[in-house]
Amino acid sequence: MNFDELVFGLLDTSCGIGDSRLAARCRDLTISWCRYDYHGPIVEGNSVKEILDAALSRGYRYCFVQSYGNIICERWTLKNWESRDFCSALAAWAEGHDFLVAGRIVGDPERWYGLDHRCLLVNLSAYACGGAPSFEAEGNGPVRLARPVPTLKDGRITALCATSETESLTPQLPGWRFVDGSLQAGLPVLDLGEEVWNHMLWLDAECLSRRIALSRYLDRGIEHYREDDGHEGLSDDQREFLDIVARQASNARRGVFLFNIESYGDIESPPEGFQPPLSSLYSVAAGFKPNRILHTHGFDESTRVVFFDYSPNALQVKKCMVEQWDGQDFPHFVRYLFQEFPYPQTFYHLWGDIAPAEVDWNEFENVWAQELTQWGDASVLAEHWRAYRRLPHEYVCCDIVEDPSPLLARVAPERSAVLWWSNAFFTMYGNWFYALDDREAHYHRWISSLAALNPELFLYGSDYNNTNVNFVQAGDYWDQYRQLGVSCLEPCKLSQREIRM
């Protein structure tokens, strides 16, 4: 499957949830969490048919439908450092099967069979050839249906295969027309498989008891969540999701990134029109990407480096590195950082959510070797670091989402300046504590302010949809952004290079 052939759908299940506030939050969470890996349009509708018909009219080949409260969970490990995860798993599954619909199969011989509406993958051409059926359960009495043969694994139906036999039944479950249409066409109805399901967490907001349990921890309620508490009423998926969110909610503002999760692919060559050397680099205090920007764009002794971050710990660690590290044997220096800025007062963002005491130093050496490979070898980085340490540095504690004014006060109307804000408008912390509409408004304020202060400022980062921004100047970007009418469902692609954030 080509990723451009796939569109995500979003089924409005607010009526089933009942609580309008919770429904809105579940919608925001579903949209935000799918944006870690999927950066295309999202087709939202009140029925599966409405979504599929819209996706078909827009020329897509596949539609992946989610309902409010579905969470696509991406986990940062050494294995998936810069690779696609969920969309790759979905694409690999689709390419390996001939199907009309796949998802979580439900039912039994008495009620016949259907599909869980929370998560579906539909082959749109097969859907159209089958008459574009409705997904809803309502029917007009008994109908003649194929008698399928179910395949079971661990008590779950993993496939329904067609037979030549038929039976007269009154189907009761949503999706039965898709099941019947598929079987009549000689296609099996399939479960999406563990490679896909391992990425999915379901918040079960349509279940009253789960809804009540989840509501306790929404917004600032997450600050009272503890992993080792009983969490009465929460499902396993809810607990797993809240474990992840609570870890970030309680630690993000004292967090430190020693390495960058995101690629350097967008900054390996200067944008057209950029004239070295850099006059100023405004950068979040994270990893070595700021140094790579300096190295690839060029700097001299007058280049100003302005680090900003909402984590004072990140700024302190950066300052310590500039003043005390010689640019060689970073793993050895990190051992010193762990002592000087101890965990958990300083929260180190490490792969697999490991703590400093759990670091496998052979793995750390391998990560450092990968970093050096991007520089050519250790001597290139060491030489860069010697010159870099002599530059004037400023350290600004600033949350650019909530209030960017401390940083904006330092943005000068100059040529050859670069600003890298990484994914500051798309963090797990922000995705939990800010509604989508709020993040959108804060992002508009941010970009419009930069464009007003210095329209020639070159931008690198991602927007509130986690869509990349690069090779563009602030004034031009803000003009194009407004003209395109960007929304959380229709992201704006104004970058020359798409990278994983």
C-alpha positions as CSV (number, residue, x, y, z in Angstrom):
1,M,0.0,0.0,0.0
2,N,1.2,3.5,-0.9
3,F,0.6,5.7,2.1
4,D,-1.1,8.2,-0.1
5,E,-3.7,5.6,-0.9
6,L,-4.8,5.5,2.7
7,V,-7.1,7.9,4.5
8,F,-8.2,7.8,8.1
9,G,-11.9,8.1,9.0
10,L,-13.3,9.3,12.3
11,L,-16.7,8.0,13.4
12,D,-18.7,10.4,15.6
13,T,-19.8,8.3,18.5
14,S,-20.8,11.1,20.8
15,C,-24.4,9.9,21.1
16,G,-23.2,6.5,22.3
17,I,-20.8,8.2,24.8
18,G,-23.6,10.5,26.1
19,D,-21.4,12.9,28.0
20,S,-20.6,15.8,25.6
21,R,-17.5,16.9,27.4
22,L,-16.0,13.4,27.5
23,A,-17.0,12.8,23.9
24,A,-15.1,16.0,22.9
25,R,-12.0,15.0,24.8
26,C,-12.1,11.5,23.3
27,R,-12.3,13.0,19.9
28,D,-9.3,15.2,20.6
29,L,-7.3,12.3,21.9
30,T,-8.1,10.0,19.0
31,I,-7.1,12.7,16.5
32,S,-4.0,13.7,18.3
33,W,-2.6,10.2,19.0
34,C,-3.1,9.1,15.4
35,R,-1.0,12.1,14.3
36,Y,2.2,10.5,15.7
37,D,2.4,8.5,12.5
38,Y,-0.4,9.6,10.2
39,H,-0.2,13.1,8.7
40,G,-2.9,13.0,6.0
41,P,-6.5,14.2,6.0
42,I,-9.1,12.7,8.4
43,V,-12.7,12.2,7.1
44,E,-15.2,12.6,9.9
45,G,-18.8,11.5,9.7
46,N,-21.9,10.5,11.7
47,S,-22.0,7.0,10.1
48,V,-19.5,4.6,8.6
49,K,-21.2,4.9,5.2
50,E,-20.9,8.7,5.2
51,I,-17.1,8.3,5.9
52,L,-16.5,5.7,3.3
53,D,-18.5,7.4,0.6
54,A,-16.6,10.6,1.2
55,A,-13.3,8.7,1.1
56,L,-14.3,7.0,-2.1
57,S,-15.2,10.3,-3.7
58,R,-11.8,11.7,-2.9
59,G,-10.0,8.9,-4.7
60,Y,-8.6,6.8,-1.8
61,R,-8.0,3.1,-2.0
62,Y,-8.3,2.3,1.7
63,C,-10.1,3.9,4.6
64,F,-9.1,3.1,8.2
65,V,-12.1,4.1,10.4
66,Q,-11.8,4.8,14.1
67,S,-14.4,5.9,16.6
68,Y,-14.0,8.5,19.4
69,G,-11.7,7.1,22.1
70,N,-9.5,4.9,20.0
71,I,-5.8,5.4,20.7
72,I,-3.0,4.5,18.4
73,C,0.0,4.1,20.7
74,E,3.5,4.5,19.4
75,R,6.3,3.4,21.7
76,W,9.8,4.9,21.5
77,T,12.4,2.0,21.4
78,L,15.8,1.6,19.8
79,K,14.2,-0.6,17.1
80,N,11.7,2.0,15.9
81,W,13.8,5.2,16.5
82,E,13.1,6.8,13.1
83,S,10.7,4.3,11.4
84,R,7.0,4.3,10.8
85,D,5.1,1.9,13.0
86,F,1.3,1.8,12.9
87,C,0.9,2.9,9.3
88,S,3.6,0.4,8.2
89,A,1.9,-2.4,10.0
90,L,-1.4,-1.4,8.4
91,A,0.1,-1.2,5.0
92,A,1.9,-4.5,5.3
93,W,-1.4,-6.2,6.4
94,A,-3.4,-4.7,3.5
95,E,-0.8,-5.6,0.9
96,G,-0.8,-9.2,2.1
97,H,-4.6,-9.8,1.9
98,D,-7.5,-9.7,-0.5
99,F,-10.4,-8.3,1.4
100,L,-13.4,-6.0,1.6
101,V,-13.4,-5.3,5.3
102,A,-11.2,-6.2,8.3
103,G,-11.5,-5.4,11.9
104,R,-12.6,-7.0,15.2
105,I,-15.2,-9.7,14.2
106,V,-18.1,-10.1,16.7
107,G,-21.1,-12.4,16.9
108,D,-22.2,-16.0,16.9
109,P,-24.4,-18.3,14.8
110,E,-27.6,-17.2,16.6
111,R,-27.2,-13.4,16.1
112,W,-25.0,-14.0,13.0
113,Y,-21.9,-11.9,12.6
114,G,-20.9,-8.3,12.5
115,L,-17.9,-5.9,13.1
116,D,-16.9,-3.7,16.0
117,H,-17.4,-0.2,14.8
118,R,-14.5,1.2,16.8
119,C,-11.9,0.1,14.3
120,L,-12.2,-1.0,10.6
121,L,-10.1,-1.2,7.5
122,V,-12.1,-1.0,4.3
123,N,-11.0,-1.7,0.7
124,L,-12.9,1.1,-1.0
125,S,-13.0,-0.5,-4.5
126,A,-14.5,-3.7,-3.1
127,Y,-16.9,-1.6,-1.0
128,A,-18.1,0.2,-4.1
129,C,-18.4,-3.0,-6.1
130,G,-20.5,-4.5,-3.3
131,G,-23.0,-1.7,-3.6
132,A,-21.7,0.6,-0.8
133,P,-23.8,-1.0,1.9
134,S,-24.8,0.6,5.2
135,F,-23.0,-0.4,8.3
136,E,-25.8,0.0,10.7
137,A,-27.6,-3.1,12.2
138,E,-31.2,-2.4,11.3
139,G,-33.0,-4.9,9.0
140,N,-36.4,-5.9,7.9
141,G,-36.7,-9.4,9.3
142,P,-35.0,-12.6,8.1
143,V,-32.7,-12.5,5.2
144,R,-30.8,-15.1,3.2
145,L,-27.2,-15.1,4.4
146,A,-24.1,-17.1,3.7
147,R,-23.2,-19.6,6.4
148,P,-19.6,-18.8,7.3
149,V,-17.0,-21.0,8.9
150,P,-15.3,-19.1,11.8
151,T,-11.7,-19.5,12.7
152,L,-11.0,-19.0,16.4
153,K,-7.9,-18.1,18.3
154,D,-7.8,-17.6,22.1
155,G,-11.6,-17.4,22.1
156,R,-11.7,-14.6,19.5
157,I,-12.9,-14.9,15.9
158,T,-9.9,-14.2,13.6
159,A,-11.6,-15.0,10.2
160,L,-15.0,-15.9,8.6
161,C,-14.7,-17.9,5.5
162,A,-17.4,-18.4,2.9
163,T,-19.2,-21.7,2.2
164,S,-21.7,-22.7,-0.4
165,E,-24.4,-23.1,2.3
166,T,-26.9,-20.4,3.2
167,E,-29.4,-19.8,6.0
168,S,-32.3,-17.5,6.8
169,L,-31.6,-15.3,9.9
170,T,-32.4,-11.9,11.3
171,P,-28.9,-10.4,11.7
172,Q,-28.6,-8.2,14.8
173,L,-25.1,-6.7,14.8
174,P,-23.6,-3.6,13.1
175,G,-21.5,-4.5,10.0
176,W,-23.5,-7.6,9.0
177,R,-24.0,-6.3,5.5
178,F,-20.2,-5.9,5.1
179,V,-19.7,-9.5,6.4
180,D,-22.4,-10.8,4.0
181,G,-21.2,-8.8,1.1
182,S,-17.6,-10.0,1.6
183,L,-18.6,-13.6,1.9
184,Q,-20.9,-13.4,-1.2
185,A,-18.0,-12.0,-3.1
186,G,-15.9,-15.0,-2.0
187,L,-13.7,-12.9,0.2
188,P,-13.0,-13.9,3.8
189,V,-13.7,-11.4,6.6
190,L,-10.5,-11.0,8.6
191,D,-9.2,-9.8,11.9
192,L,-6.4,-7.2,11.5
193,G,-3.9,-9.2,13.5
194,E,-1.7,-8.6,16.4
195,E,0.8,-6.4,14.5
196,V,-2.0,-3.9,14.2
197,W,-3.8,-4.5,17.4
198,N,-0.6,-4.1,19.5
199,H,-0.7,-0.4,18.6
200,M,-4.3,0.1,19.7
201,L,-5.7,1.1,23.1
202,W,-9.5,1.5,23.5
203,L,-10.8,4.0,26.1
204,D,-14.3,2.3,26.1
205,A,-16.1,5.7,26.5
206,E,-19.4,4.1,25.3
207,C,-19.4,1.9,28.4
208,L,-20.9,3.7,31.4
209,S,-18.6,2.2,34.1
210,R,-15.5,2.8,32.0
211,R,-16.6,6.3,31.2
212,I,-17.1,7.2,34.9
213,A,-13.7,5.7,35.8
214,L,-11.9,7.5,33.0
215,S,-13.5,10.9,33.7
216,R,-11.8,11.1,37.1
217,Y,-8.4,11.5,35.4
218,L,-9.2,13.9,32.6
219,D,-7.3,17.1,32.3
220,R,-5.7,18.0,35.7
221,G,-7.1,14.9,37.2
222,I,-4.2,13.0,35.7
223,E,-2.0,14.6,38.4
224,H,-3.8,12.4,41.0
225,Y,-3.2,9.2,39.0
226,R,-0.6,6.7,40.3
227,E,0.5,3.6,38.4
228,D,0.5,1.4,41.5
229,D,-3.0,2.4,42.7
230,G,-6.0,0.1,42.4
231,H,-7.8,2.2,39.7
232,E,-11.2,0.6,40.3
233,G,-13.3,0.5,37.2
234,L,-10.5,1.1,34.7
235,S,-9.9,-1.4,31.9
236,D,-6.4,-2.7,31.1
237,D,-6.3,-0.4,28.0
238,Q,-7.3,2.6,30.0
239,R,-4.7,1.9,32.7
240,E,-2.0,1.4,30.1
241,F,-2.9,4.7,28.4
242,L,-3.1,6.6,31.6
243,D,0.3,5.1,32.8
244,I,1.9,6.6,29.7
245,V,0.2,10.0,30.0
246,A,0.8,10.4,33.7
247,R,4.5,9.7,33.3
248,Q,4.7,12.6,30.8
249,A,2.3,14.9,32.7
250,S,4.3,14.7,35.9
251,N,7.8,14.8,34.3
252,A,7.7,16.8,31.1
253,R,8.5,20.1,32.7
254,R,11.7,18.7,34.2
255,G,12.6,16.6,31.2
256,V,15.9,16.4,29.3
257,F,16.4,14.9,25.8
258,L,20.1,13.8,25.5
259,F,19.4,12.7,21.9
260,N,16.8,13.7,19.3
261,I,14.1,11.2,18.4
262,E,13.4,13.1,15.1
263,S,15.6,12.9,12.0
264,Y,18.1,15.4,10.8
265,G,16.8,14.9,7.3
266,D,15.2,18.4,7.2
267,I,18.3,20.3,8.2
268,E,21.2,18.6,6.3
269,S,21.3,21.4,3.7
270,P,20.3,25.1,4.1
271,P,17.1,26.3,2.4
272,E,17.2,28.2,-0.9
273,G,18.0,31.8,-0.2
274,F,19.8,31.2,3.1
275,Q,23.1,33.2,3.2
276,P,25.6,31.9,5.8
277,P,26.8,32.4,8.4
278,L,23.9,32.1,10.8
279,S,23.2,35.3,12.6
280,S,21.1,33.7,15.4
281,L,19.9,30.2,16.1
282,Y,16.8,30.0,18.3
283,S,16.4,26.4,19.5
284,V,14.7,24.1,22.0
285,A,17.3,22.7,24.4
286,A,17.2,19.1,23.1
287,G,19.8,16.8,21.8
288,F,22.4,17.6,19.1
289,K,20.1,18.9,16.4
290,P,20.9,22.5,17.2
291,N,24.5,21.7,16.7
292,R,23.8,20.0,13.4
293,I,21.9,23.1,12.2
294,L,24.9,25.2,13.1
295,H,27.2,22.8,11.3
296,T,25.2,22.5,8.1
297,H,24.1,26.1,7.8
298,G,27.4,27.6,8.9
299,F,28.3,29.9,11.8
300,D,31.1,32.3,12.9
301,E,32.2,33.7,16.2
302,S,29.4,36.3,16.2
303,T,26.6,33.7,15.8
304,R,24.1,34.0,18.7
305,V,22.6,30.8,20.2
306,V,19.4,31.2,22.1
307,F,18.1,28.1,23.9
308,F,14.6,28.0,25.1
309,D,12.6,25.3,26.8
310,Y,9.7,24.9,29.3
311,S,12.0,22.6,31.2
312,P,14.6,24.5,33.3
313,N,16.4,21.2,33.8
314,A,16.9,21.0,30.0
315,L,18.4,24.5,30.0
316,Q,20.7,23.6,33.0
317,V,22.0,20.5,31.3
318,K,22.6,22.4,28.0
319,K,24.5,25.1,29.9
320,C,26.6,22.4,31.7
321,M,27.5,20.7,28.5
322,V,28.6,24.0,26.9
323,E,30.7,24.9,29.9
324,Q,32.1,21.5,30.9
325,W,32.0,19.0,28.0
326,D,35.0,18.8,25.6
327,G,33.1,17.2,22.8
328,Q,34.5,13.7,23.3
329,D,33.3,10.5,24.9
330,F,29.7,11.6,25.5
331,P,28.7,8.4,27.3
332,H,31.3,9.1,29.9
333,F,30.0,12.7,30.3
334,V,26.4,11.5,30.6
335,R,27.4,9.5,33.7
336,Y,28.6,12.8,35.2
337,L,25.3,14.4,34.2
338,F,23.3,11.7,35.9
339,Q,25.2,12.5,39.1
340,E,25.1,16.2,38.8
341,F,21.4,16.4,37.8
342,P,20.0,13.2,39.5
343,Y,16.9,11.4,38.5
344,P,13.9,11.8,39.2
345,Q,14.4,15.5,40.0
346,T,15.7,15.6,36.4
347,F,13.7,13.3,34.1
348,Y,15.7,11.9,31.3
349,H,13.7,10.9,28.2
350,L,15.3,7.6,27.3
351,W,14.1,4.8,25.0
352,G,11.6,2.4,26.5
353,D,10.9,4.8,29.4
354,I,14.0,3.4,31.2
355,A,15.5,5.3,34.1
356,P,19.2,6.2,34.3
357,A,19.9,3.3,36.6
358,E,18.5,0.9,34.0
359,V,20.7,2.1,31.1
360,D,22.6,-0.6,29.3
361,W,25.8,1.3,28.6
362,N,26.6,-0.9,25.6
363,E,23.3,0.2,24.1
364,F,24.1,3.8,25.0
365,E,27.5,3.5,23.2
366,N,25.7,2.2,20.2
367,V,23.3,5.2,20.2
368,W,26.3,7.5,20.5
369,A,28.0,5.7,17.6
370,Q,24.9,6.3,15.5
371,E,25.0,10.0,16.3
372,L,28.7,10.2,15.3
373,T,27.9,8.4,12.0
374,Q,25.6,11.3,11.1
375,W,28.6,13.7,11.7
376,G,31.1,11.5,9.7
377,D,33.2,10.6,12.7
378,A,34.1,11.7,16.3
379,S,36.7,14.2,15.2
380,V,34.2,16.2,13.1
381,L,31.9,16.6,16.1
382,A,34.8,17.3,18.5
383,E,36.1,20.1,16.2
384,H,32.7,21.5,15.8
385,W,32.1,21.5,19.6
386,R,35.4,23.4,20.3
387,A,34.2,26.3,18.0
388,Y,30.6,26.1,19.2
389,R,31.5,26.5,22.9
390,R,32.9,29.9,22.2
391,L,29.7,31.3,20.8
392,P,27.5,33.6,22.9
393,H,24.7,31.6,24.5
394,E,21.4,32.7,26.1
395,Y,19.1,30.4,28.1
396,V,15.4,31.3,28.2
397,C,12.9,29.4,30.3
398,C,9.8,29.7,28.2
399,D,6.7,27.7,27.3
400,I,6.1,28.8,23.7
401,V,2.6,27.2,23.7
402,E,1.3,28.9,26.8
403,D,3.3,32.2,26.6
404,P,6.0,32.7,24.0
405,S,6.7,36.3,25.0
406,P,10.0,35.7,26.9
407,L,11.5,34.2,23.7
408,L,9.7,36.6,21.3
409,A,11.4,39.5,23.1
410,R,14.7,38.1,21.9
411,V,13.8,37.6,18.2
412,A,15.5,40.3,16.1
413,P,14.6,41.5,12.6
414,E,17.7,40.0,11.0
415,R,18.7,38.0,8.0
416,S,20.1,34.4,8.1
417,A,18.4,33.5,11.4
418,V,16.9,30.1,12.1
419,L,14.4,28.9,14.6
420,W,13.8,25.2,15.5
421,W,11.0,24.5,17.9
422,S,10.8,20.7,17.2
423,N,7.4,19.3,18.2
424,A,6.7,21.8,21.0
425,F,3.1,22.2,19.8
426,F,2.6,18.5,19.6
427,T,3.9,16.9,22.8
428,M,2.1,14.3,24.9
429,Y,2.0,16.9,27.7
430,G,0.3,19.4,25.4
431,N,-2.0,16.9,23.7
432,W,-3.4,16.0,27.1
433,F,-3.7,19.4,28.8
434,Y,-4.8,21.5,25.8
435,A,-7.9,20.9,23.6
436,L,-7.2,20.8,19.9
437,D,-8.9,24.1,19.4
438,D,-6.6,25.7,22.0
439,R,-3.5,24.2,20.5
440,E,-4.5,25.5,17.1
441,A,-5.1,29.0,18.5
442,H,-1.7,29.0,20.4
443,Y,0.0,27.9,17.2
444,H,-1.6,30.7,15.1
445,R,-0.4,33.2,17.7
446,W,3.1,31.7,17.6
447,I,3.5,31.8,13.8
448,S,1.8,35.2,13.3
449,S,4.1,36.7,16.0
450,L,7.2,35.3,14.3
451,A,6.1,36.6,10.9
452,A,5.5,40.1,12.4
453,L,8.9,40.2,14.2
454,N,11.0,38.8,11.4
455,P,9.4,37.6,8.2
456,E,12.8,36.4,6.9
457,L,13.3,34.0,9.8
458,F,13.8,30.4,8.6
459,L,11.6,27.9,10.3
460,Y,12.0,24.3,11.4
461,G,9.6,22.3,13.5
462,S,6.1,20.8,13.3
463,D,2.7,22.4,13.8
464,Y,-0.1,21.4,16.2
465,N,-1.0,18.5,13.8
466,N,2.6,17.2,14.0
467,T,3.0,18.2,10.3
468,N,6.5,19.2,9.4
469,V,7.6,22.8,8.7
470,N,10.9,23.4,7.0
471,F,12.6,25.2,4.1
472,V,10.3,28.2,4.6
473,Q,10.5,31.7,6.0
474,A,8.1,33.0,8.6
475,G,6.3,35.6,6.5
476,D,5.8,33.2,3.5
477,Y,4.7,30.4,5.8
478,W,2.1,32.4,7.6
479,D,0.6,33.7,4.3
480,Q,0.3,30.2,2.8
481,Y,-1.0,28.7,6.1
482,R,-3.8,31.2,6.3
483,Q,-4.7,30.7,2.6
484,L,-4.9,26.9,2.9
485,G,-7.5,27.0,5.7
486,V,-5.8,24.4,7.9
487,S,-7.7,22.4,10.5
488,C,-7.1,19.4,12.7
489,L,-8.8,17.3,10.0
490,E,-7.1,18.9,7.0
491,P,-3.4,19.3,7.8
492,C,-1.1,21.8,6.0
493,K,1.9,20.3,4.2
494,L,4.2,23.2,3.6
495,S,7.5,21.4,4.0
496,Q,10.0,20.1,1.4
497,R,11.0,17.1,3.5
498,E,8.7,15.0,5.7
499,I,10.4,13.5,8.8
500,R,9.3,11.6,11.8
501,M,8.7,13.8,14.8
